[in-house]
Amino acid sequence: MARIKRGYIARKRRTKIRLFTSSFRGAHRKIIRTMLEQRIKALVSAHRDRGRKKRDFRSLWISRINAIIGQNKLKIYYIYSDLISNMSKRQLLLNRKIVAQIAILKGDCLFMIANKIIKK
């Protein structure tokens, strides 16, 4: 009986994997077994780092707000946590991303908001 080779289905599967790993270096893009392993590793890293990116941006916003508050000559708030706690008590619904953008672009606006919170 003649030998039957694997047909186009296996080649199609390997081609899909090869397209995914085409930008990798060395054997990670040439040898099928290492391509499979590297693809799994890349997808795991991507999934993990999507959550990490959210954490990193949140900490960046917090540090930006804290830096602007620390530069304040009027010393309305000394620390970030006081500002955020008073904003939540007054039910001022601004998230940290928006507050950080206000702090960077228009620092005076942030101090006006902080004054309004204190006066209430």
Secondary structure, DSSP 8 states (H G I E B T S, - for coil): -------HHHHHHHHHHHHHTTTS-GGGGTSHHHHHHHHHHHHHHHHHHHHHHHHHHHHHHHHHHHHHHHH-SS-S-SSHHHHHHHHHHTT----HHHHHHHHHH-HHHHHHHHHHHHH-
